[in-house]
Amino acid sequence: MDRAAVRSRVAESVLCQLGDSSEGVIPALCAPCCSGAVYAGPMDSPRLAPRTVAPYFVLVALIHAASVATLFDLVAAKLPAPVLLAIMIGQFPLLVLSGYFEGRLDYGPKLDGFPLWMRIRSVPVKLAFTFAFIYIAGVTLQTLHFSIGPIDPTPPLSFPPAQRALWFAMFTAGMFFPFYLAAAGGLIPVLRALTRPLRAVPLLAGALTALVLGGAIGIGVFALATKTQLAAFVDRIQDTLHASPGLAVGVTLGLTLVPMVVGLVLERGEP
């Protein structure tokens, strides 16, 4: 591909992202790549336009963003311990479910040779995966009392509450773009590969399997992220379930089953 063709395709990508849909600012450019469903290989289900499940990803982005807020100690102090643990346990089932739905999306003509972050043409998708990644990174960084360059979600205790809140916001949501690059460079490709076999089975079965798979992965990842032995982490979950079964189960299921139902309804409603 010569340089002129490359520049033309990059310009088209930027314009389509600004339009954000076939009904946006530049419908003539975006309509061919952002509307309708196409069929891929034998392992894939029909591909869908990003706008089809946009409400699902908006809901998931809000859930992950609220989860990130619970990592701020002044917020966490106001929530019961079972709620905090349930929020943590609910992250990976929801994340793998999002990977299952995202792998079914068709963003239009691919910009071969360009990074994935340039090829994802859906703001809700970007928000959902980035806030999920921020939560995972935040838990890890807080546990290890570690920072990555300027990224340090733990504000100094000597700061007043307002300044501590500003610090936390700046080094979590304020670092959105670097976190998005990390999510697009590593997290999303892994989720696509992980959930690809699930897209060959019926929609409901694939979604439920994604939740179960995500739950198993999440237990292992967060046991590692919190520097807890796996058996001890599982015991902690069991103790929480015995102490507050309704609260823990209710929050976890609310974080996972409600978005799953929304996603399934939206996909089944695609003409």
N, C-alpha and C positions, 0 to 999 in steps of 0.2 A: 504494500500500500504506500503510494507516494505521500509526500508531506502535505500537499494540498488536500488530498482526500482525508488524511488524518485530521487536519485543522477543521475541515468541514464537519466531520463526525463529532469532534469535541464540541464545536459550536452548537450542533444540534442537540447534544446531550445537555449542555448548559441551559439552552432555551427551554427544553422539555422539563428540566427540573424546576426552572422558574415558573413555568406554567403549571406544573405539578399534576396535571390530568388532562384528559382530552377535552374537558370543559373549561380549562383554565385560560391563561392569558394568550396562549399560542395554540389554539386547537388544531390548526391545520398541520402543524409539525407533530404534535403529540398524539393525534388520533390514531395514526397507524401503529404506534408502538405501545399505546396505553389502553387500548380498548379491545374487547373480545377475548375469546379463549382459543388457544391453539393447542395442538397435541405434540408432545415430545416423543421420547423413545419408549420402548415397551415397559420400562421400569417406572415411568412417570404417569401421573394422572393428567387430565386436561389442565393446561396452564391457564391461569386467571389473571385478569387485569388487577393491578394493585388497588384500584379504587373499590373493587368488589369487597375486600375484607379490611378496608381502611378503618372502619369503626372498631373492629377487633383490635387492631394495633394501637389505636388511640386509647382504648380502655387499658390495654396491657402497659402502654407507656405510663399512664397515670398510676397504675398499681406499682410499677417498678420505681417511679419517681417518689411516691409516698413511702415506699420501702426504704429508699435511700435516706429520706428525712428521719427515719427511725434510728439511723446510725448516729445522729447527733445526740449527744448524751443528755441534753436538757429535754429532748423529746422522748428519748428512751426511758428516762426516769419517771415519766408520767404514764407509761404503759405497763400492764402486767407482764411478768416474765413469760407466761405461756403464749401471749400474743406475739412477743418478739421472736420466740423460737418458731412459732407457727409461720410467721412471715418469712423467716429464713428458710424453713423447710419447703415453703411454697414456691420459692424462686425458681429452682431448676425444673420442676414439672412444667411451670408456665413457660420457661425459656425453651425447653425442648418442644413443647407444643407450638410455640411461635416459630421455631425452626421448621416444624412440620408444615405449617401454613405458608411460611415464607418460601419454602422450596417449591411450592405450587404456583408461584407468581411468575408472570411474564413481564419483564420490564421493557420489552421491545428489542430492537436490533442490538446485539452485543457490540461493545467497543473492544474488539479483540486486542489484547496486549495492554489494556488499561486496567488499573486496580479496581477491585470490587467496589470501593467506596464511591467511585465515579459512576458505576453502572447501576447502583440502586436508585431508582427514581420514585421514591415514596418517602415523604417526610415522616408519616406515622411509623413506618418500618424502622427508619433510622432512630427515631426517639425510643421505640420499644427496646431494641437491642442495646442501645447505648446506655440507657438507664439501668438495664439489667447488668451490664458489664460494670457500671459504676458501683452498684451494690456489692457485687462479688469482690471487686478490687478494694472497696472501702472496708469490708469485713477483714480482708487479708492484711491490709496496711495497718488497720487499727490493732489487730491482734499482734502483729510483729513490731508495732511501734516504729514503722518504717515509712520513708517517703521516697517517691520517685521524682527526682528533680524538684520542681515546685509543687508537686502533687502530694499534699499531706492533709488528710481529712480530719486530723485530730488537732483542734485549736488549743493553744496554751491555756491552762487553768487560771492563769493570772489575769486573763482578759475579762472584761465585763461581758455579760450575756449577749448584748447586741453585737459587740465586736466578735465574739466567738461564733455567733450565728453567721455573720458576714464571712468570716474565715472559712467556716464549713461550706457555705454555699459557693464561695469562690473556688475552692479546691475540689469540689465535686461537680456540680452543674456548670460552674464557670470554666471548667476544663473539658467541656463537652466534646469539642472537636478532636483533641488527642484521644479521648476515650472512644469516640466513634471510629477513628482510624484503627484503633486496636481491635475493636469489635468486628469491623469489616475485614480486617486482615487475618484474624484468627478464629474468633468465635463463630461467626456466621458460616464460613466454609466447613468447619467441623460439624455444626448442626445440620447443614445440608447433607453431608455425607452420612451422618448418623441416622437421619430420618428418611433417607431416600428409599430404603426397602419398605418403609411403612406406607409410602405413597402408592404402592402396588396393591394394597389391600383396601377393603371398603373404608369410606371416610370415617365413620364412627369408630371402627376397630382401630384404625391408624391413630386417631386422636387419643383414645384411651390408652393405647400402648405407649404413646409418646409421654403421657402423664406418668405412667408407671416407671418407664425407663428414666425419665427425668428425676423422679423421686429417688431412685436407687443411686443415680449419679450424684445428685445433690447431697445425699448423706455422706458419701465418700469425700466429695470436694470440700464441704464445709467442716467436716471432721479434720481434714488436712489444714484448711484455712484458719481454723481456730486452735490449731496445735493440740487437738484432743484425740486420744486413741479411739479407733472406730468403735470398739465395744463400749467404751465409756460414753461416746456420743449417742449411740443407740439407746443405752440405759437412760441417758438424759431425756431423750424423746419419750421413752416409755414412762418415766417418772412424771413427765409433764402431762401425758395422756391420762395417767391414773389420778393426778391431782386436779386437773381441770379438763376433763374430756370434752365437754360441750364447747368450751371456749377454744381450745386448741384445734379440735376437729373442724369446728365451724369456720374459723378464720382460714385454715388451710384449704378446705373445700371451696370456700368463697373465692379465694384467690385463684383457684384452678378450674373448677367446674363451671362457674359462671362465664368466664371468658371462653371456655371450650364450647359451651352452648351457643354463645354469640357467634363464634367463628363458624360453627357447623350450620347455623341458620343462614348466615350470610353466603356461605359457599353453596348451600342447597338452593338458595334463591337466585343464583346466577342462571340467566336464561341460556 
